[in-house]
Amino acid sequence: LQRATIGDVDLSKATFDRIAPSACTFVRCDFRKATLDRRLLPLFKARQRNVFRECRFDGTDLRAIDPGGSRFERCIFDDADLQGWNAVTAEFIECHFAGRVTHARFYARPWGPTATELEPHRTVNEFRGNDFRDAELVDVAFLMGIDISKQRWPESDEYVRLDRIHQRLTRGRAEILRWKDLEARGEALEMVQALSFLYMQQNDVVARRAEPGAPAQPEVQRKVRSTLAAAL
């Protein structure tokens, strides 16, 4: 398929040995509960990107799929399994996310070996208007300049939003160095170092106060993020 528009198609029970569309637009297509494995990788990693507009990915297992340079507009990802997603060249506009989203990274600028091969070429990944209010974000990061103010976030106290993150990390580290508990202080300093690296090119962040499975104990994580919140 080349430069085709595929509209109102139910693909939820379809299986393919191989499909390789290029520069296509999928409109209101239903991928719910479809089996998207590596055979369908070209669906998302086409050299000339495909656009998905108002498509349904509810409950879809997307762990084996790299979104590549695809553009998703007003798509629904409720209860989709995005574990391991590293969306370095994908774009998301006004999409809805609900349920547990784990171990995922979203980027505002293309980077990596495929960044220079994008067609059409671009230096910015559009990422705006996305709704995460009904999502549980676990080890999910928004990086390289994503505008936090242009998304909708969970209102739970489990999350904290911090602007000027690098100034906060600098001042927070100075405060942490005064902690008397040596074990907690060591974990906190390692956490600050990891956050400094993770958010190297990001200014404003949204994060859980305590990430399950993180190296630092939950109470240490909460104390670090409270320290960062009070740093400025």
N, C-alpha and C positions, 0 to 999 in steps of 0.2 A: 504494500500500500504506500503510495507516494502522494503527499499533499491532498489527502482525502478528508472529508468530514464524515464522521460516523456518529449518528445521533439516535438517542432513545433505544439503545440496544441492550438487552439483558445478557450479560456475559457471566453471570454468577455461577452457572453450572457448566460453562464451556471449558473444554480442555484442548490444548494445542500442542502439537509436536514442536512447532516453532512459529513465531509470528514476528515480523520485523517492519512495523510501520515507520515512516519517516516524514517529518513535517506535517503530521496529521493532527486533526482536532477531534477529540472525543467529547460529545455534548450529551449530558444527562444519561451517560452509560452506567450500568449497574454492575459493579465488580464485587458486590457483597458476598462474602464467604467463598469467593473464588480461590482456587489454588494457584497462587502466583509464585512459581519457583524459578530457578535459574534459566529454564528454557524460555521464559518470557522476559528475560532481562532486556532484550532489544526493545520491548514495548516502552521502557522508560529511558534507556540509554542510547537512543537513536542519535546518530551524528547530527542530524537536523532535528531539533527538539520537537517533541509532541506536546500538545496542550490538552489538558483535561479540564473541562468546564462543567461545573455542577454535576460531577460524577459522584457515585456512592462507593465508598470503601469500608462501610460499616462492618466490623467484625472480621475484616480480611487479615490474613496472616501475611505480612509484608516483610518479615525478617530476612528472607532470602533475596529481596529486591533492593537494588540500589536505585534511588529516584533519579539519578543522573542529572541531566540538564532540563528535566521536564518542568512545565509550568502548570500549577494547580490553581484553578480559579473557582472559588465558592464550592469546593468539594467537601464532603463529609467523611471524617476519619473516626467516627465514634466507635470506641472499643476495638479499633484496629491495632494489631500488634506491630509496632514500629521499632521494636527492640534492636539496637545496634545501628540504627539509621545514622549516617554521616552525610547530611544533605549539603555537600559543599558547593553544588552548582544548581540546585533546584530552587524554584520560586513558589511562594505560597501567598495567595491573595484572598482574603475573606473566607478562609477555610474554617471548619468547625472541628474541634478535637474534644472528645469526651472519653471517660474511662481512664485506665492506667496507661501512661506513656512512660516507657523506661529506656534508659541508656541511649539517648538520642541527642544529636547535635545539629543545629541549624545555623547557617552562615549568611551574612549579609553581602559577602564578596566571594566570588569564585576563587578557588585556589586549588593547588595540586596539579598533577600532570594533565588533567583533562580541561583545565580552565582556559587554556589557550586554543582549544579545539572547538569551543562552543560555536554553534551556528544557529541564529545570528550571534556574532561576538558581542559580549557585554562585560563590563567591569563591576556591575552591581547586581546582586540577586534581589529582586523585588520581594519584600516580605512585610505585609501590612494588613491590618483589618482582621487578623486571625483571632478566633475566639477559643480561649483555653479555660473558660470559667468552670466548665464541667469536667475538667481533666484533673487527674492526679499525676503530677510531674515528679518523676523519680530519676535523679541523675540526668536531667535534661538541661542543656545549656544553649543559650542564644548568643552568638558570637560575631566578631568582626564588624561591629557597627549596627546590629539590628536595633531599630528604634523601638524601645520598650513601650513608649507612650502611644504607639499606633496599634497596639494589640490589646486584647481584653484578657485579664488574668483572674485566677481563683481569688476569692475574697477571704478565704480561710486564714486564720492566724498562723497556720503551718508554713506560710510563705512570707518572705520578706523582700521588699523592693529597695534597692540601694542605688543611688546615683553617685557619680564621682568615685567609683569603686577604688581606683588606685590611690587617691588621697586617703580614703577610709582605711585601706590596707596599710598604708604607711603609718598613720596615726594609731591604728588598732594594734599594730605590731609593737609599737612603743609601750602601749598600755599592757599588752600581754606579757612583755618582758618583766613586768613588776609582779606578776602572779607568784604566789608563794608555793603553790602545788607544782612541784617540778615535773611530775608525769603529765598533768593536764597542760602545763606550759609547753612542754615538748610537742605534744599532739597538736596544740593550737598553732604553734609556729610552723609546723609542717603543713598544716591546713592553709595558713596564710600564704606560704610559698607556693602551694599547688594552685590556689585561687589566683595569685598574681600571674602565674604562667597561663592558666586557662583563659583568663580575661585580658590577655595581653593587648588586644586591639578592640576591647569593648569597654564602654564607659558606664552604662547603666545596666543593672542586672536584676533578675527575678530568680529566687532560689528557695528551696525548702530550708527551714531552719535546721533540720537534721535529716541527712540523707541515709536511708537504710544501707548498711553494708559499707559505709565509708570507713576509712582507717581510724578516724577520731571517734571517741565515744559520743553518743547522742548528746549528753549533757555538755560536753566540751564544744561540740558544734553549735549548740544553741547559745552558749555563752560567747563564742567567737562572733557569731552574727549579731548578737545583741551589742557587743562591743563595737562592731563596725557601724551599726545603726546609730550609736551614740557618739561616734568619733567626730562628726562635723556638726 
